[in-house]
Amino acid sequence: MSTYPVDGGTAGPIVIANEFADVVVRKVQTRNGVRLDVWSPRRGTRVMLDAVALDCLSFQEPELITELLSRNPGQ
């Protein structure tokens, strides 16, 4: 059985950035349960993912991520 990390209880968002992108990630409570809010300030885009969507991401092959990165968003 896996052990899960305990929520540290920090109140702020997590910012993940490099020279190519920056993303702000927050855990939010909605009427339909907890979601992971992923926001790209540079693009002005946002997606909210539930546990099922995140689980789906966890078993994708790296080639799928490479394919997604090759797309030109917004066109």
PDB file of N, CA, C and O in Angstrom:
ATOM      1  N   MET A   1       0.843  -1.194   0.000  1.00  0.00           N
ATOM      2  CA  MET A   1       0.000   0.000   0.000  1.00  0.00           C
ATOM      3  C   MET A   1       0.880   1.245   0.000  1.00  0.00           C
ATOM      4  O   MET A   1       1.877   1.312   0.719  1.00  0.00           O
ATOM      5  N   SER A   2       0.508   2.215  -0.800  1.00  0.00           N
ATOM      6  CA  SER A   2       1.256   3.469  -0.869  1.00  0.00           C
ATOM      7  C   SER A   2       0.935   4.348   0.320  1.00  0.00           C
ATOM      8  O   SER A   2      -0.174   4.314   0.854  1.00  0.00           O
ATOM      9  N   THR A   3       1.903   5.128   0.724  1.00  0.00           N
ATOM     10  CA  THR A   3       1.634   6.131   1.741  1.00  0.00           C
ATOM     11  C   THR A   3       1.492   7.466   1.033  1.00  0.00           C
ATOM     12  O   THR A   3       2.256   7.771   0.118  1.00  0.00           O
ATOM     13  N   TYR A   4       0.541   8.242   1.442  1.00  0.00           N
ATOM     14  CA  TYR A   4       0.259   9.532   0.825  1.00  0.00           C
ATOM     15  C   TYR A   4       0.859  10.633   1.666  1.00  0.00           C
ATOM     16  O   TYR A   4       0.819  10.568   2.894  1.00  0.00           O
ATOM     17  N   PRO A   5       1.424  11.661   1.012  1.00  0.00           N
ATOM     18  CA  PRO A   5       1.943  12.787   1.790  1.00  0.00           C
ATOM     19  C   PRO A   5       0.814  13.504   2.497  1.00  0.00           C
ATOM     20  O   PRO A   5      -0.302  13.591   1.984  1.00  0.00           O
ATOM     21  N   VAL A   6       1.104  14.005   3.650  1.00  0.00           N
ATOM     22  CA  VAL A   6       0.113  14.752   4.421  1.00  0.00           C
ATOM     23  C   VAL A   6       0.101  16.187   3.928  1.00  0.00           C
ATOM     24  O   VAL A   6       1.154  16.776   3.686  1.00  0.00           O
ATOM     25  N   ASP A   7      -1.108  16.756   3.777  1.00  0.00           N
ATOM     26  CA  ASP A   7      -1.241  18.146   3.357  1.00  0.00           C
ATOM     27  C   ASP A   7      -0.570  19.025   4.408  1.00  0.00           C
ATOM     28  O   ASP A   7      -0.905  18.973   5.591  1.00  0.00           O
ATOM     29  N   GLY A   8       0.386  19.835   3.947  1.00  0.00           N
ATOM     30  CA  GLY A   8       1.124  20.691   4.868  1.00  0.00           C
ATOM     31  C   GLY A   8       0.311  21.854   5.399  1.00  0.00           C
ATOM     32  O   GLY A   8       0.741  22.540   6.326  1.00  0.00           O
ATOM     33  N   GLY A   9      -0.873  22.087   4.815  1.00  0.00           N
ATOM     34  CA  GLY A   9      -1.729  23.151   5.292  1.00  0.00           C
ATOM     35  C   GLY A   9      -1.301  24.535   4.869  1.00  0.00           C
ATOM     36  O   GLY A   9      -1.791  25.519   5.423  1.00  0.00           O
ATOM     37  N   THR A  10      -0.414  24.646   3.916  1.00  0.00           N
ATOM     38  CA  THR A  10       0.002  25.970   3.468  1.00  0.00           C
ATOM     39  C   THR A  10      -1.136  26.623   2.700  1.00  0.00           C
ATOM     40  O   THR A  10      -1.852  25.962   1.947  1.00  0.00           O
ATOM     41  N   ALA A  11      -1.293  27.894   2.892  1.00  0.00           N
ATOM     42  CA  ALA A  11      -2.447  28.599   2.340  1.00  0.00           C
ATOM     43  C   ALA A  11      -2.230  29.132   0.934  1.00  0.00           C
ATOM     44  O   ALA A  11      -3.200  29.471   0.256  1.00  0.00           O
ATOM     45  N   GLY A  12      -1.008  29.214   0.484  1.00  0.00           N
ATOM     46  CA  GLY A  12      -0.759  29.886  -0.783  1.00  0.00           C
ATOM     47  C   GLY A  12      -0.688  28.953  -1.974  1.00  0.00           C
ATOM     48  O   GLY A  12      -0.659  27.733  -1.818  1.00  0.00           O
ATOM     49  N   PRO A  13      -0.660  29.533  -3.164  1.00  0.00           N
ATOM     50  CA  PRO A  13      -0.513  28.735  -4.372  1.00  0.00           C
ATOM     51  C   PRO A  13       0.938  28.272  -4.541  1.00  0.00           C
ATOM     52  O   PRO A  13       1.851  28.778  -3.888  1.00  0.00           O
ATOM     53  N   ILE A  14       1.120  27.308  -5.425  1.00  0.00           N
ATOM     54  CA  ILE A  14       2.443  26.839  -5.805  1.00  0.00           C
ATOM     55  C   ILE A  14       2.750  27.433  -7.169  1.00  0.00           C
ATOM     56  O   ILE A  14       1.938  27.330  -8.089  1.00  0.00           O
ATOM     57  N   VAL A  15       3.915  28.055  -7.308  1.00  0.00           N
ATOM     58  CA  VAL A  15       4.328  28.623  -8.584  1.00  0.00           C
ATOM     59  C   VAL A  15       5.470  27.767  -9.124  1.00  0.00           C
ATOM     60  O   VAL A  15       6.480  27.560  -8.451  1.00  0.00           O
ATOM     61  N   ILE A  16       5.293  27.269 -10.354  1.00  0.00           N
ATOM     62  CA  ILE A  16       6.318  26.480 -11.019  1.00  0.00           C
ATOM     63  C   ILE A  16       6.687  27.236 -12.292  1.00  0.00           C
ATOM     64  O   ILE A  16       5.829  27.505 -13.133  1.00  0.00           O
ATOM     65  N   ALA A  17       7.967  27.577 -12.429  1.00  0.00           N
ATOM     66  CA  ALA A  17       8.366  28.431 -13.553  1.00  0.00           C
ATOM     67  C   ALA A  17       9.766  28.085 -14.033  1.00  0.00           C
ATOM     68  O   ALA A  17      10.606  27.589 -13.284  1.00  0.00           O
ATOM     69  N   ASN A  18       9.982  28.366 -15.309  1.00  0.00           N
ATOM     70  CA  ASN A  18      11.314  28.361 -15.893  1.00  0.00           C
ATOM     71  C   ASN A  18      11.322  29.427 -16.983  1.00  0.00           C
ATOM     72  O   ASN A  18      10.424  30.267 -17.031  1.00  0.00           O
ATOM     73  N   GLU A  19      12.330  29.402 -17.864  1.00  0.00           N
ATOM     74  CA  GLU A  19      12.410  30.444 -18.883  1.00  0.00           C
ATOM     75  C   GLU A  19      11.337  30.315 -19.955  1.00  0.00           C
ATOM     76  O   GLU A  19      11.113  31.257 -20.715  1.00  0.00           O
ATOM     77  N   PHE A  20      10.671  29.171 -20.032  1.00  0.00           N
ATOM     78  CA  PHE A  20       9.676  28.939 -21.078  1.00  0.00           C
ATOM     79  C   PHE A  20       8.231  29.126 -20.618  1.00  0.00           C
ATOM     80  O   PHE A  20       7.366  29.448 -21.432  1.00  0.00           O
ATOM     81  N   ALA A  21       7.964  28.935 -19.357  1.00  0.00           N
ATOM     82  CA  ALA A  21       6.584  28.982 -18.872  1.00  0.00           C
ATOM     83  C   ALA A  21       6.551  29.237 -17.375  1.00  0.00           C
ATOM     84  O   ALA A  21       7.525  28.990 -16.665  1.00  0.00           O
ATOM     85  N   ASP A  22       5.429  29.730 -16.916  1.00  0.00           N
ATOM     86  CA  ASP A  22       5.168  29.808 -15.490  1.00  0.00           C
ATOM     87  C   ASP A  22       3.719  29.408 -15.266  1.00  0.00           C
ATOM     88  O   ASP A  22       2.826  29.780 -16.028  1.00  0.00           O
ATOM     89  N   VAL A  23       3.507  28.642 -14.205  1.00  0.00           N
ATOM     90  CA  VAL A  23       2.190  28.097 -13.902  1.00  0.00           C
ATOM     91  C   VAL A  23       1.939  28.273 -12.407  1.00  0.00           C
ATOM     92  O   VAL A  23       2.838  28.099 -11.584  1.00  0.00           O
ATOM     93  N   VAL A  24       0.700  28.620 -12.078  1.00  0.00           N
ATOM     94  CA  VAL A  24       0.275  28.743 -10.691  1.00  0.00           C
ATOM     95  C   VAL A  24      -0.717  27.618 -10.430  1.00  0.00           C
ATOM     96  O   VAL A  24      -1.700  27.468 -11.156  1.00  0.00           O
ATOM     97  N   VAL A  25      -0.457  26.826  -9.390  1.00  0.00           N
ATOM     98  CA  VAL A  25      -1.291  25.672  -9.070  1.00  0.00           C
ATOM     99  C   VAL A  25      -1.874  25.868  -7.672  1.00  0.00           C
ATOM    100  O   VAL A  25      -1.166  26.201  -6.722  1.00  0.00           O
ATOM    101  N   ARG A  26      -3.201  25.648  -7.577  1.00  0.00           N
ATOM    102  CA  ARG A  26      -3.880  25.760  -6.269  1.00  0.00           C
ATOM    103  C   ARG A  26      -4.867  24.620  -6.112  1.00  0.00           C
ATOM    104  O   ARG A  26      -5.446  24.157  -7.094  1.00  0.00           O
ATOM    105  N   LYS A  27      -5.058  24.174  -4.910  1.00  0.00           N
ATOM    106  CA  LYS A  27      -6.128  23.233  -4.601  1.00  0.00           C
ATOM    107  C   LYS A  27      -7.340  24.070  -4.213  1.00  0.00           C
ATOM    108  O   LYS A  27      -7.259  24.909  -3.316  1.00  0.00           O
ATOM    109  N   VAL A  28      -8.476  23.840  -4.894  1.00  0.00           N
ATOM    110  CA  VAL A  28      -9.671  24.628  -4.615  1.00  0.00           C
ATOM    111  C   VAL A  28     -10.856  23.718  -4.342  1.00  0.00           C
ATOM    112  O   VAL A  28     -10.955  22.623  -4.897  1.00  0.00           O
ATOM    113  N   GLN A  29     -11.734  24.171  -3.501  1.00  0.00           N
ATOM    114  CA  GLN A  29     -12.977  23.466  -3.198  1.00  0.00           C
ATOM    115  C   GLN A  29     -14.078  24.040  -4.076  1.00  0.00           C
ATOM    116  O   GLN A  29     -14.291  25.253  -4.084  1.00  0.00           O
ATOM    117  N   THR A  30     -14.784  23.186  -4.817  1.00  0.00           N
ATOM    118  CA  THR A  30     -15.908  23.624  -5.641  1.00  0.00           C
ATOM    119  C   THR A  30     -17.170  22.937  -5.148  1.00  0.00           C
ATOM    120  O   THR A  30     -17.117  22.109  -4.239  1.00  0.00           O
ATOM    121  N   ARG A  31     -18.296  23.279  -5.743  1.00  0.00           N
ATOM    122  CA  ARG A  31     -19.544  22.601  -5.374  1.00  0.00           C
ATOM    123  C   ARG A  31     -19.497  21.121  -5.697  1.00  0.00           C
ATOM    124  O   ARG A  31     -20.215  20.319  -5.100  1.00  0.00           O
ATOM    125  N   ASN A  32     -18.637  20.763  -6.658  1.00  0.00           N
ATOM    126  CA  ASN A  32     -18.520  19.363  -7.076  1.00  0.00           C
ATOM    127  C   ASN A  32     -17.285  18.668  -6.507  1.00  0.00           C
ATOM    128  O   ASN A  32     -16.875  17.623  -7.012  1.00  0.00           O
ATOM    129  N   GLY A  33     -16.700  19.232  -5.476  1.00  0.00           N
ATOM    130  CA  GLY A  33     -15.548  18.614  -4.836  1.00  0.00           C
ATOM    131  C   GLY A  33     -14.257  19.370  -5.070  1.00  0.00           C
ATOM    132  O   GLY A  33     -14.256  20.477  -5.609  1.00  0.00           O
ATOM    133  N   VAL A  34     -13.168  18.765  -4.661  1.00  0.00           N
ATOM    134  CA  VAL A  34     -11.854  19.391  -4.745  1.00  0.00           C
ATOM    135  C   VAL A  34     -11.339  19.301  -6.185  1.00  0.00           C
ATOM    136  O   VAL A  34     -11.510  18.286  -6.861  1.00  0.00           O
ATOM    137  N   ARG A  35     -10.715  20.369  -6.627  1.00  0.00           N
ATOM    138  CA  ARG A  35     -10.112  20.433  -7.959  1.00  0.00           C
ATOM    139  C   ARG A  35      -8.704  21.008  -7.835  1.00  0.00           C
ATOM    140  O   ARG A  35      -8.388  21.728  -6.887  1.00  0.00           O
ATOM    141  N   LEU A  36      -7.876  20.677  -8.807  1.00  0.00           N
ATOM    142  CA  LEU A  36      -6.577  21.315  -8.933  1.00  0.00           C
ATOM    143  C   LEU A  36      -6.721  22.391  -9.990  1.00  0.00           C
ATOM    144  O   LEU A  36      -6.997  22.093 -11.152  1.00  0.00           O
ATOM    145  N   ASP A  37      -6.534  23.640  -9.594  1.00  0.00           N
ATOM    146  CA  ASP A  37      -6.658  24.793 -10.487  1.00  0.00           C
ATOM    147  C   ASP A  37      -5.259  25.095 -11.032  1.00  0.00           C
ATOM    148  O   ASP A  37      -4.355  25.452 -10.278  1.00  0.00           O
ATOM    149  N   VAL A  38      -5.093  24.948 -12.350  1.00  0.00           N
ATOM    150  CA  VAL A  38      -3.806  25.188 -13.005  1.00  0.00           C
ATOM    151  C   VAL A  38      -3.975  26.406 -13.904  1.00  0.00           C
ATOM    152  O   VAL A  38      -4.768  26.383 -14.846  1.00  0.00           O
ATOM    153  N   TRP A  39      -3.220  27.480 -13.607  1.00  0.00           N
ATOM    154  CA  TRP A  39      -3.372  28.751 -14.311  1.00  0.00           C
ATOM    155  C   TRP A  39      -2.035  29.157 -14.931  1.00  0.00           C
ATOM    156  O   TRP A  39      -0.992  29.103 -14.279  1.00  0.00           O
ATOM    157  N   SER A  40      -2.083  29.560 -16.195  1.00  0.00           N
ATOM    158  CA  SER A  40      -0.902  30.057 -16.897  1.00  0.00           C
ATOM    159  C   SER A  40      -1.034  31.567 -17.066  1.00  0.00           C
ATOM    160  O   SER A  40      -1.753  32.021 -17.956  1.00  0.00           O
ATOM    161  N   PRO A  41      -0.360  32.353 -16.235  1.00  0.00           N
ATOM    162  CA  PRO A  41      -0.464  33.809 -16.347  1.00  0.00           C
ATOM    163  C   PRO A  41      -0.015  34.349 -17.707  1.00  0.00           C
ATOM    164  O   PRO A  41      -0.612  35.296 -18.219  1.00  0.00           O
ATOM    165  N   ARG A  42       1.022  33.763 -18.295  1.00  0.00           N
ATOM    166  CA  ARG A  42       1.515  34.252 -19.588  1.00  0.00           C
ATOM    167  C   ARG A  42       0.482  34.079 -20.692  1.00  0.00           C
ATOM    168  O   ARG A  42       0.338  34.954 -21.545  1.00  0.00           O
ATOM    169  N   ARG A  43      -0.222  32.985 -20.685  1.00  0.00           N
ATOM    170  CA  ARG A  43      -1.227  32.708 -21.713  1.00  0.00           C
ATOM    171  C   ARG A  43      -2.617  33.195 -21.323  1.00  0.00           C
ATOM    172  O   ARG A  43      -3.474  33.403 -22.182  1.00  0.00           O
ATOM    173  N   GLY A  44      -2.836  33.375 -20.023  1.00  0.00           N
ATOM    174  CA  GLY A  44      -4.161  33.748 -19.561  1.00  0.00           C
ATOM    175  C   GLY A  44      -5.143  32.585 -19.639  1.00  0.00           C
ATOM    176  O   GLY A  44      -6.347  32.793 -19.783  1.00  0.00           O
ATOM    177  N   THR A  45      -4.622  31.352 -19.542  1.00  0.00           N
ATOM    178  CA  THR A  45      -5.487  30.174 -19.607  1.00  0.00           C
ATOM    179  C   THR A  45      -5.512  29.454 -18.273  1.00  0.00           C
ATOM    180  O   THR A  45      -4.611  29.591 -17.446  1.00  0.00           O
ATOM    181  N   ARG A  46      -6.569  28.684 -18.093  1.00  0.00           N
ATOM    182  CA  ARG A  46      -6.766  27.991 -16.821  1.00  0.00           C
ATOM    183  C   ARG A  46      -7.514  26.691 -17.076  1.00  0.00           C
ATOM    184  O   ARG A  46      -8.347  26.611 -17.979  1.00  0.00           O
ATOM    185  N   VAL A  47      -7.212  25.681 -16.279  1.00  0.00           N
ATOM    186  CA  VAL A  47      -7.962  24.430 -16.311  1.00  0.00           C
ATOM    187  C   VAL A  47      -8.108  23.950 -14.868  1.00  0.00           C
ATOM    188  O   VAL A  47      -7.196  24.091 -14.053  1.00  0.00           O
ATOM    189  N   MET A  48      -9.262  23.386 -14.578  1.00  0.00           N
ATOM    190  CA  MET A  48      -9.495  22.815 -13.254  1.00  0.00           C
ATOM    191  C   MET A  48      -9.688  21.317 -13.438  1.00  0.00           C
ATOM    192  O   MET A  48     -10.564  20.879 -14.184  1.00  0.00           O
ATOM    193  N   LEU A  49      -8.865  20.539 -12.752  1.00  0.00           N
ATOM    194  CA  LEU A  49      -8.851  19.090 -12.919  1.00  0.00           C
ATOM    195  C   LEU A  49      -9.284  18.398 -11.638  1.00  0.00           C
ATOM    196  O   LEU A  49      -8.841  18.756 -10.546  1.00  0.00           O
ATOM    197  N   ASP A  50     -10.164  17.393 -11.780  1.00  0.00           N
ATOM    198  CA  ASP A  50     -10.569  16.619 -10.618  1.00  0.00           C
ATOM    199  C   ASP A  50      -9.653  15.410 -10.456  1.00  0.00           C
ATOM    200  O   ASP A  50      -8.721  15.229 -11.239  1.00  0.00           O
ATOM    201  N   ALA A  51      -9.909  14.593  -9.457  1.00  0.00           N
ATOM    202  CA  ALA A  51      -9.045  13.448  -9.167  1.00  0.00           C
ATOM    203  C   ALA A  51      -9.003  12.461 -10.326  1.00  0.00           C
ATOM    204  O   ALA A  51      -7.949  11.891 -10.607  1.00  0.00           O
ATOM    205  N   VAL A  52     -10.126  12.249 -11.003  1.00  0.00           N
ATOM    206  CA  VAL A  52     -10.154  11.309 -12.120  1.00  0.00           C
ATOM    207  C   VAL A  52      -9.258  11.803 -13.260  1.00  0.00           C
ATOM    208  O   VAL A  52      -8.509  11.016 -13.840  1.00  0.00           O
ATOM    209  N   ALA A  53      -9.328  13.101 -13.586  1.00  0.00           N
ATOM    210  CA  ALA A  53      -8.493  13.661 -14.649  1.00  0.00           C
ATOM    211  C   ALA A  53      -7.011  13.577 -14.279  1.00  0.00           C
ATOM    212  O   ALA A  53      -6.175  13.259 -15.125  1.00  0.00           O
ATOM    213  N   LEU A  54      -6.691  13.859 -13.032  1.00  0.00           N
ATOM    214  CA  LEU A  54      -5.298  13.782 -12.599  1.00  0.00           C
ATOM    215  C   LEU A  54      -4.790  12.343 -12.610  1.00  0.00           C
ATOM    216  O   LEU A  54      -3.643  12.087 -12.977  1.00  0.00           O
ATOM    217  N   ASP A  55      -5.640  11.415 -12.209  1.00  0.00           N
ATOM    218  CA  ASP A  55      -5.271  10.005 -12.250  1.00  0.00           C
ATOM    219  C   ASP A  55      -4.997   9.579 -13.689  1.00  0.00           C
ATOM    220  O   ASP A  55      -4.041   8.851 -13.956  1.00  0.00           O
ATOM    221  N   CYS A  56      -5.832  10.030 -14.604  1.00  0.00           N
ATOM    222  CA  CYS A  56      -5.653   9.733 -16.025  1.00  0.00           C
ATOM    223  C   CYS A  56      -4.307  10.251 -16.526  1.00  0.00           C
ATOM    224  O   CYS A  56      -3.620   9.563 -17.281  1.00  0.00           O
ATOM    225  N   LEU A  57      -3.932  11.442 -16.117  1.00  0.00           N
ATOM    226  CA  LEU A  57      -2.621  11.990 -16.505  1.00  0.00           C
ATOM    227  C   LEU A  57      -1.473  11.128 -15.992  1.00  0.00           C
ATOM    228  O   LEU A  57      -0.438  11.008 -16.648  1.00  0.00           O
ATOM    229  N   SER A  58      -1.659  10.533 -14.827  1.00  0.00           N
ATOM    230  CA  SER A  58      -0.568   9.797 -14.193  1.00  0.00           C
ATOM    231  C   SER A  58      -0.184   8.529 -14.939  1.00  0.00           C
ATOM    232  O   SER A  58       0.926   8.030 -14.755  1.00  0.00           O
ATOM    233  N   PHE A  59      -1.064   7.994 -15.773  1.00  0.00           N
ATOM    234  CA  PHE A  59      -0.705   6.761 -16.476  1.00  0.00           C
ATOM    235  C   PHE A  59      -0.494   6.956 -17.976  1.00  0.00           C
ATOM    236  O   PHE A  59      -0.469   5.986 -18.733  1.00  0.00           O
ATOM    237  N   GLN A  60      -0.344   8.201 -18.403  1.00  0.00           N
ATOM    238  CA  GLN A  60      -0.083   8.474 -19.820  1.00  0.00           C
ATOM    239  C   GLN A  60       1.385   8.210 -20.160  1.00  0.00           C
ATOM    240  O   GLN A  60       2.282   8.392 -19.337  1.00  0.00           O
ATOM    241  N   GLU A  61       1.590   7.783 -21.383  1.00  0.00           N
ATOM    242  CA  GLU A  61       2.950   7.567 -21.881  1.00  0.00           C
ATOM    243  C   GLU A  61       3.614   8.931 -22.138  1.00  0.00           C
ATOM    244  O   GLU A  61       2.929   9.885 -22.509  1.00  0.00           O
ATOM    245  N   PRO A  62       4.909   9.031 -21.949  1.00  0.00           N
ATOM    246  CA  PRO A  62       5.611  10.298 -22.200  1.00  0.00           C
ATOM    247  C   PRO A  62       5.395  10.824 -23.624  1.00  0.00           C
ATOM    248  O   PRO A  62       5.445  12.033 -23.846  1.00  0.00           O
ATOM    249  N   GLU A  63       5.158   9.936 -24.582  1.00  0.00           N
ATOM    250  CA  GLU A  63       4.940  10.356 -25.963  1.00  0.00           C
ATOM    251  C   GLU A  63       3.699  11.238 -26.104  1.00  0.00           C
ATOM    252  O   GLU A  63       3.664  12.129 -26.952  1.00  0.00           O
ATOM    253  N   LEU A  64       2.686  10.992 -25.280  1.00  0.00           N
ATOM    254  CA  LEU A  64       1.489  11.830 -25.335  1.00  0.00           C
ATOM    255  C   LEU A  64       1.824  13.259 -24.912  1.00  0.00           C
ATOM    256  O   LEU A  64       1.366  14.218 -25.533  1.00  0.00           O
ATOM    257  N   ILE A  65       2.611  13.394 -23.871  1.00  0.00           N
ATOM    258  CA  ILE A  65       2.998  14.729 -23.404  1.00  0.00           C
ATOM    259  C   ILE A  65       3.832  15.418 -24.485  1.00  0.00           C
ATOM    260  O   ILE A  65       3.654  16.611 -24.732  1.00  0.00           O
ATOM    261  N   THR A  66       4.737  14.684 -25.129  1.00  0.00           N
ATOM    262  CA  THR A  66       5.533  15.240 -26.222  1.00  0.00           C
ATOM    263  C   THR A  66       4.622  15.727 -27.344  1.00  0.00           C
ATOM    264  O   THR A  66       4.844  16.802 -27.901  1.00  0.00           O
ATOM    265  N   GLU A  67       3.601  14.943 -27.676  1.00  0.00           N
ATOM    266  CA  GLU A  67       2.652  15.343 -28.716  1.00  0.00           C
ATOM    267  C   GLU A  67       1.900  16.611 -28.317  1.00  0.00           C
ATOM    268  O   GLU A  67       1.716  17.507 -29.140  1.00  0.00           O
ATOM    269  N   LEU A  68       1.468  16.692 -27.065  1.00  0.00           N
ATOM    270  CA  LEU A  68       0.769  17.896 -26.601  1.00  0.00           C
ATOM    271  C   LEU A  68       1.677  19.119 -26.678  1.00  0.00           C
ATOM    272  O   LEU A  68       1.225  20.206 -27.040  1.00  0.00           O
ATOM    273  N   LEU A  69       2.940  18.950 -26.342  1.00  0.00           N
ATOM    274  CA  LEU A  69       3.884  20.072 -26.378  1.00  0.00           C
ATOM    275  C   LEU A  69       4.173  20.532 -27.801  1.00  0.00           C
ATOM    276  O   LEU A  69       4.541  21.687 -28.014  1.00  0.00           O
ATOM    277  N   SER A  70       4.011  19.654 -28.766  1.00  0.00           N
ATOM    278  CA  SER A  70       4.288  20.023 -30.162  1.00  0.00           C
ATOM    279  C   SER A  70       3.163  20.841 -30.784  1.00  0.00           C
ATOM    280  O   SER A  70       3.353  21.462 -31.830  1.00  0.00           O
ATOM    281  N   ARG A  71       2.005  20.845 -30.156  1.00  0.00           N
ATOM    282  CA  ARG A  71       0.873  21.631 -30.685  1.00  0.00           C
ATOM    283  C   ARG A  71       1.113  23.110 -30.454  1.00  0.00           C
ATOM    284  O   ARG A  71       1.847  23.499 -29.545  1.00  0.00           O
ATOM    285  N   ASN A  72       0.487  23.931 -31.286  1.00  0.00           N
ATOM    286  CA  ASN A  72       0.607  25.381 -31.153  1.00  0.00           C
ATOM    287  C   ASN A  72      -0.702  25.900 -30.562  1.00  0.00           C
ATOM    288  O   ASN A  72      -1.648  26.147 -31.309  1.00  0.00           O
ATOM    289  N   PRO A  73      -0.782  26.072 -29.240  1.00  0.00           N
ATOM    290  CA  PRO A  73      -2.032  26.527 -28.617  1.00  0.00           C
ATOM    291  C   PRO A  73      -2.501  27.870 -29.158  1.00  0.00           C
ATOM    292  O   PRO A  73      -1.693  28.756 -29.437  1.00  0.00           O
ATOM    293  N   GLY A  74      -3.795  28.008 -29.301  1.00  0.00           N
ATOM    294  CA  GLY A  74      -4.381  29.271 -29.737  1.00  0.00           C
ATOM    295  C   GLY A  74      -4.506  29.425 -31.221  1.00  0.00           C
ATOM    296  O   GLY A  74      -4.941  30.475 -31.693  1.00  0.00           O
ATOM    297  N   GLN A  75      -4.134  28.401 -31.988  1.00  0.00           N
ATOM    298  CA  GLN A  75      -4.245  28.498 -33.441  1.00  0.00           C
ATOM    299  C   GLN A  75      -5.098  27.381 -33.983  1.00  0.00           C
ATOM    300  O   GLN A  75      -5.308  27.295 -35.193  1.00  0.00           O
TER     301      GLN A  75
END
